[in-house]
Amino acid sequence: MILPRTRALRIGGASVLWRPRSVTVCLALCLLCLVLALLLLGTGTARLSPGQVVEGLIGSSDDATATRVLRRIRLPRVLTAAMVGASLGMAGAVFQSLSRNPLGSPDVIGFTTGAATGAIVQITLFNAGTFQVASAAVISGLATALVVLMLSRRKGTEGGYRLILVGIGVGAVLTGVNNVLMVMGSLERAMSAQIWLAGSLNARSWGHVWPALAGLVLFAPLVLRNARRLALLEMGEALAAQLGLNVGRTRVTLVIVAIGLTSVATASAGPIAFVALAGPQIARRLTRSPELPLLSGALTGAALLMAADLIGQWAPFGLLMPIGTMTGLCGGLYLVWLLGQGERTAPAGR
């Protein structure tokens, strides 16, 4: 049966269900991302109009300096912001679906902190370069996910809330470990680690773009391929198992894929708070659809991070606010609002 406001697209012997509102929202988000990209490319010490930006990108500008700044400095920053935001938005949608809780995002659960631990080890103890820091962040993020999965497994119980609680506990422990590592390192390395922990898009180069792109190309199709299994898990583990789904294997696969997205994003820009938390929720409200906000959540995450970067660059007194600080300020307010909504909708006397 086709649900209301749902259309069927038939291709040969197959049919695909789609919702006009969801498609419209995704197209609008793509347009918003393009507008934000043009504004970001024109923002900086030397302001450029959208026309100058386009001319510089296609190579028809007479200003060689502007073209060089656009292609070597601003374009890598914008692309990194878009791909990191998209990765976090999609990862947040997966974790919120698995936990069936709007607070189930990788930064709240502690996976982002786990990815940061490996990076801090490389920065404070070995003074490593960009590639080593990024690799360590990915490896430690995956290791954290495996630890949380093993500790949260309990036969015969729903794993969503337990996953969140165990993740918060592991994240708290790793936060302490990160602080100890920074104390152990020299002052200069500790300052470098602290700057990295703030999350930043400053000084992004093509060396940061390619890992973010590779992670998105590798993991995003795997998430979309498992969308139907993820929807079954949202109905409850017992019902999903009765429908023939291998619950344990599916959960482990989705967690590893989502933490891969999170780790690569963290490696490219540092820990970015609340994009994974807010992106899927905003996307769900925009689409007003029971479907999982995987694609729309990714586009919303990209738009959120690019908008935060734009606001940070427009800060008064010439301040260049770290992107992690901007998302933390906005995300903190969103979290308070989200908790307030939960209290308002909770049954009386609960």
Secondary structure as a PSIPRED ss2 file (coil, helix, strand):
# PSIPRED VFORMAT (PSIPRED V4.0)

   1 M C   1.000  0.000  0.000
   2 I C   1.000  0.000  0.000
   3 L C   1.000  0.000  0.000
   4 P C   1.000  0.000  0.000
   5 R C   1.000  0.000  0.000
   6 T C   1.000  0.000  0.000
   7 R E   0.000  0.000  1.000
   8 A E   0.000  0.000  1.000
   9 L E   0.000  0.000  1.000
  10 R E   0.000  0.000  1.000
  11 I E   0.000  0.000  1.000
  12 G C   1.000  0.000  0.000
  13 G C   1.000  0.000  0.000
  14 A E   0.000  0.000  1.000
  15 S E   0.000  0.000  1.000
  16 V E   0.000  0.000  1.000
  17 L E   0.000  0.000  1.000
  18 W E   0.000  0.000  1.000
  19 R C   1.000  0.000  0.000
  20 P H   0.000  1.000  0.000
  21 R H   0.000  1.000  0.000
  22 S H   0.000  1.000  0.000
  23 V H   0.000  1.000  0.000
  24 T H   0.000  1.000  0.000
  25 V H   0.000  1.000  0.000
  26 C H   0.000  1.000  0.000
  27 L H   0.000  1.000  0.000
  28 A H   0.000  1.000  0.000
  29 L H   0.000  1.000  0.000
  30 C H   0.000  1.000  0.000
  31 L H   0.000  1.000  0.000
  32 L H   0.000  1.000  0.000
  33 C H   0.000  1.000  0.000
  34 L H   0.000  1.000  0.000
  35 V H   0.000  1.000  0.000
  36 L H   0.000  1.000  0.000
  37 A H   0.000  1.000  0.000
  38 L H   0.000  1.000  0.000
  39 L H   0.000  1.000  0.000
  40 L H   0.000  1.000  0.000
  41 L H   0.000  1.000  0.000
  42 G C   1.000  0.000  0.000
  43 T C   1.000  0.000  0.000
  44 G C   1.000  0.000  0.000
  45 T C   1.000  0.000  0.000
  46 A C   1.000  0.000  0.000
  47 R C   1.000  0.000  0.000
  48 L C   1.000  0.000  0.000
  49 S C   1.000  0.000  0.000
  50 P H   0.000  1.000  0.000
  51 G H   0.000  1.000  0.000
  52 Q H   0.000  1.000  0.000
  53 V H   0.000  1.000  0.000
  54 V H   0.000  1.000  0.000
  55 E H   0.000  1.000  0.000
  56 G H   0.000  1.000  0.000
  57 L H   0.000  1.000  0.000
  58 I H   0.000  1.000  0.000
  59 G C   1.000  0.000  0.000
  60 S C   1.000  0.000  0.000
  61 S C   1.000  0.000  0.000
  62 D C   1.000  0.000  0.000
  63 D C   1.000  0.000  0.000
  64 A H   0.000  1.000  0.000
  65 T H   0.000  1.000  0.000
  66 A H   0.000  1.000  0.000
  67 T H   0.000  1.000  0.000
  68 R H   0.000  1.000  0.000
  69 V H   0.000  1.000  0.000
  70 L H   0.000  1.000  0.000
  71 R H   0.000  1.000  0.000
  72 R H   0.000  1.000  0.000
  73 I H   0.000  1.000  0.000
  74 R H   0.000  1.000  0.000
  75 L H   0.000  1.000  0.000
  76 P H   0.000  1.000  0.000
  77 R H   0.000  1.000  0.000
  78 V H   0.000  1.000  0.000
  79 L H   0.000  1.000  0.000
  80 T H   0.000  1.000  0.000
  81 A H   0.000  1.000  0.000
  82 A H   0.000  1.000  0.000
  83 M H   0.000  1.000  0.000
  84 V H   0.000  1.000  0.000
  85 G H   0.000  1.000  0.000
  86 A H   0.000  1.000  0.000
  87 S H   0.000  1.000  0.000
  88 L H   0.000  1.000  0.000
  89 G H   0.000  1.000  0.000
  90 M H   0.000  1.000  0.000
  91 A H   0.000  1.000  0.000
  92 G H   0.000  1.000  0.000
  93 A H   0.000  1.000  0.000
  94 V H   0.000  1.000  0.000
  95 F H   0.000  1.000  0.000
  96 Q H   0.000  1.000  0.000
  97 S H   0.000  1.000  0.000
  98 L H   0.000  1.000  0.000
  99 S H   0.000  1.000  0.000
 100 R C   1.000  0.000  0.000
 101 N C   1.000  0.000  0.000
 102 P C   1.000  0.000  0.000
 103 L C   1.000  0.000  0.000
 104 G C   1.000  0.000  0.000
 105 S C   1.000  0.000  0.000
 106 P H   0.000  1.000  0.000
 107 D H   0.000  1.000  0.000
 108 V H   0.000  1.000  0.000
 109 I H   0.000  1.000  0.000
 110 G C   1.000  0.000  0.000
 111 F H   0.000  1.000  0.000
 112 T H   0.000  1.000  0.000
 113 T H   0.000  1.000  0.000
 114 G H   0.000  1.000  0.000
 115 A H   0.000  1.000  0.000
 116 A H   0.000  1.000  0.000
 117 T H   0.000  1.000  0.000
 118 G H   0.000  1.000  0.000
 119 A H   0.000  1.000  0.000
 120 I H   0.000  1.000  0.000
 121 V H   0.000  1.000  0.000
 122 Q H   0.000  1.000  0.000
 123 I H   0.000  1.000  0.000
 124 T H   0.000  1.000  0.000
 125 L H   0.000  1.000  0.000
 126 F H   0.000  1.000  0.000
 127 N C   1.000  0.000  0.000
 128 A C   1.000  0.000  0.000
 129 G C   1.000  0.000  0.000
 130 T H   0.000  1.000  0.000
 131 F H   0.000  1.000  0.000
 132 Q H   0.000  1.000  0.000
 133 V H   0.000  1.000  0.000
 134 A H   0.000  1.000  0.000
 135 S H   0.000  1.000  0.000
 136 A H   0.000  1.000  0.000
 137 A H   0.000  1.000  0.000
 138 V H   0.000  1.000  0.000
 139 I H   0.000  1.000  0.000
 140 S H   0.000  1.000  0.000
 141 G H   0.000  1.000  0.000
 142 L H   0.000  1.000  0.000
 143 A H   0.000  1.000  0.000
 144 T H   0.000  1.000  0.000
 145 A H   0.000  1.000  0.000
 146 L H   0.000  1.000  0.000
 147 V H   0.000  1.000  0.000
 148 V H   0.000  1.000  0.000
 149 L H   0.000  1.000  0.000
 150 M H   0.000  1.000  0.000
 151 L H   0.000  1.000  0.000
 152 S H   0.000  1.000  0.000
 153 R C   1.000  0.000  0.000
 154 R C   1.000  0.000  0.000
 155 K C   1.000  0.000  0.000
 156 G C   1.000  0.000  0.000
 157 T C   1.000  0.000  0.000
 158 E C   1.000  0.000  0.000
 159 G C   1.000  0.000  0.000
 160 G H   0.000  1.000  0.000
 161 Y H   0.000  1.000  0.000
 162 R H   0.000  1.000  0.000
 163 L H   0.000  1.000  0.000
 164 I H   0.000  1.000  0.000
 165 L H   0.000  1.000  0.000
 166 V H   0.000  1.000  0.000
 167 G H   0.000  1.000  0.000
 168 I H   0.000  1.000  0.000
 169 G H   0.000  1.000  0.000
 170 V H   0.000  1.000  0.000
 171 G H   0.000  1.000  0.000
 172 A H   0.000  1.000  0.000
 173 V H   0.000  1.000  0.000
 174 L H   0.000  1.000  0.000
 175 T H   0.000  1.000  0.000
 176 G H   0.000  1.000  0.000
 177 V H   0.000  1.000  0.000
 178 N H   0.000  1.000  0.000
 179 N H   0.000  1.000  0.000
 180 V H   0.000  1.000  0.000
 181 L H   0.000  1.000  0.000
 182 M H   0.000  1.000  0.000
 183 V H   0.000  1.000  0.000
 184 M H   0.000  1.000  0.000
 185 G C   1.000  0.000  0.000
 186 S C   1.000  0.000  0.000
 187 L H   0.000  1.000  0.000
 188 E H   0.000  1.000  0.000
 189 R H   0.000  1.000  0.000
 190 A H   0.000  1.000  0.000
 191 M H   0.000  1.000  0.000
 192 S H   0.000  1.000  0.000
 193 A H   0.000  1.000  0.000
 194 Q H   0.000  1.000  0.000
 195 I H   0.000  1.000  0.000
 196 W H   0.000  1.000  0.000
 197 L H   0.000  1.000  0.000
 198 A C   1.000  0.000  0.000
 199 G C   1.000  0.000  0.000
 200 S C   1.000  0.000  0.000
 201 L C   1.000  0.000  0.000
 202 N C   1.000  0.000  0.000
 203 A C   1.000  0.000  0.000
 204 R C   1.000  0.000  0.000
 205 S C   1.000  0.000  0.000
 206 W H   0.000  1.000  0.000
 207 G H   0.000  1.000  0.000
 208 H H   0.000  1.000  0.000
 209 V H   0.000  1.000  0.000
 210 W H   0.000  1.000  0.000
 211 P H   0.000  1.000  0.000
 212 A H   0.000  1.000  0.000
 213 L H   0.000  1.000  0.000
 214 A H   0.000  1.000  0.000
 215 G H   0.000  1.000  0.000
 216 L H   0.000  1.000  0.000
 217 V H   0.000  1.000  0.000
 218 L H   0.000  1.000  0.000
 219 F H   0.000  1.000  0.000
 220 A H   0.000  1.000  0.000
 221 P H   0.000  1.000  0.000
 222 L H   0.000  1.000  0.000
 223 V H   0.000  1.000  0.000
 224 L H   0.000  1.000  0.000
 225 R H   0.000  1.000  0.000
 226 N C   1.000  0.000  0.000
 227 A H   0.000  1.000  0.000
 228 R H   0.000  1.000  0.000
 229 R H   0.000  1.000  0.000
 230 L H   0.000  1.000  0.000
 231 A H   0.000  1.000  0.000
 232 L H   0.000  1.000  0.000
 233 L H   0.000  1.000  0.000
 234 E H   0.000  1.000  0.000
 235 M C   1.000  0.000  0.000
 236 G C   1.000  0.000  0.000
 237 E H   0.000  1.000  0.000
 238 A H   0.000  1.000  0.000
 239 L H   0.000  1.000  0.000
 240 A H   0.000  1.000  0.000
 241 A H   0.000  1.000  0.000
 242 Q H   0.000  1.000  0.000
 243 L C   1.000  0.000  0.000
 244 G C   1.000  0.000  0.000
 245 L C   1.000  0.000  0.000
 246 N C   1.000  0.000  0.000
 247 V H   0.000  1.000  0.000
 248 G H   0.000  1.000  0.000
 249 R H   0.000  1.000  0.000
 250 T H   0.000  1.000  0.000
 251 R H   0.000  1.000  0.000
 252 V H   0.000  1.000  0.000
 253 T H   0.000  1.000  0.000
 254 L H   0.000  1.000  0.000
 255 V H   0.000  1.000  0.000
 256 I H   0.000  1.000  0.000
 257 V H   0.000  1.000  0.000
 258 A H   0.000  1.000  0.000
 259 I H   0.000  1.000  0.000
 260 G H   0.000  1.000  0.000
 261 L H   0.000  1.000  0.000
 262 T H   0.000  1.000  0.000
 263 S H   0.000  1.000  0.000
 264 V H   0.000  1.000  0.000
 265 A H   0.000  1.000  0.000
 266 T H   0.000  1.000  0.000
 267 A H   0.000  1.000  0.000
 268 S H   0.000  1.000  0.000
 269 A H   0.000  1.000  0.000
 270 G C   1.000  0.000  0.000
 271 P C   1.000  0.000  0.000
 272 I C   1.000  0.000  0.000
 273 A C   1.000  0.000  0.000
 274 F C   1.000  0.000  0.000
 275 V H   0.000  1.000  0.000
 276 A H   0.000  1.000  0.000
 277 L H   0.000  1.000  0.000
 278 A H   0.000  1.000  0.000
 279 G H   0.000  1.000  0.000
 280 P H   0.000  1.000  0.000
 281 Q H   0.000  1.000  0.000
 282 I H   0.000  1.000  0.000
 283 A H   0.000  1.000  0.000
 284 R H   0.000  1.000  0.000
 285 R H   0.000  1.000  0.000
 286 L H   0.000  1.000  0.000
 287 T H   0.000  1.000  0.000
 288 R C   1.000  0.000  0.000
 289 S C   1.000  0.000  0.000
 290 P C   1.000  0.000  0.000
 291 E C   1.000  0.000  0.000
 292 L C   1.000  0.000  0.000
 293 P C   1.000  0.000  0.000
 294 L H   0.000  1.000  0.000
 295 L H   0.000  1.000  0.000
 296 S H   0.000  1.000  0.000
 297 G H   0.000  1.000  0.000
 298 A H   0.000  1.000  0.000
 299 L H   0.000  1.000  0.000
 300 T H   0.000  1.000  0.000
 301 G H   0.000  1.000  0.000
 302 A H   0.000  1.000  0.000
 303 A H   0.000  1.000  0.000
 304 L H   0.000  1.000  0.000
 305 L H   0.000  1.000  0.000
 306 M H   0.000  1.000  0.000
 307 A H   0.000  1.000  0.000
 308 A H   0.000  1.000  0.000
 309 D H   0.000  1.000  0.000
 310 L H   0.000  1.000  0.000
 311 I H   0.000  1.000  0.000
 312 G H   0.000  1.000  0.000
 313 Q H   0.000  1.000  0.000
 314 W C   1.000  0.000  0.000
 315 A C   1.000  0.000  0.000
 316 P H   0.000  1.000  0.000
 317 F H   0.000  1.000  0.000
 318 G H   0.000  1.000  0.000
 319 L C   1.000  0.000  0.000
 320 L C   1.000  0.000  0.000
 321 M C   1.000  0.000  0.000
 322 P C   1.000  0.000  0.000
 323 I H   0.000  1.000  0.000
 324 G H   0.000  1.000  0.000
 325 T H   0.000  1.000  0.000
 326 M H   0.000  1.000  0.000
 327 T H   0.000  1.000  0.000
 328 G H   0.000  1.000  0.000
 329 L H   0.000  1.000  0.000
 330 C H   0.000  1.000  0.000
 331 G H   0.000  1.000  0.000
 332 G H   0.000  1.000  0.000
 333 L H   0.000  1.000  0.000
 334 Y H   0.000  1.000  0.000
 335 L H   0.000  1.000  0.000
 336 V H   0.000  1.000  0.000
 337 W H   0.000  1.000  0.000
 338 L H   0.000  1.000  0.000
 339 L H   0.000  1.000  0.000
 340 G H   0.000  1.000  0.000
 341 Q H   0.000  1.000  0.000
 342 G H   0.000  1.000  0.000
 343 E H   0.000  1.000  0.000
 344 R H   0.000  1.000  0.000
 345 T H   0.000  1.000  0.000
 346 A C   1.000  0.000  0.000
 347 P C   1.000  0.000  0.000
 348 A C   1.000  0.000  0.000
 349 G C   1.000  0.000  0.000
 350 R C   1.000  0.000  0.000
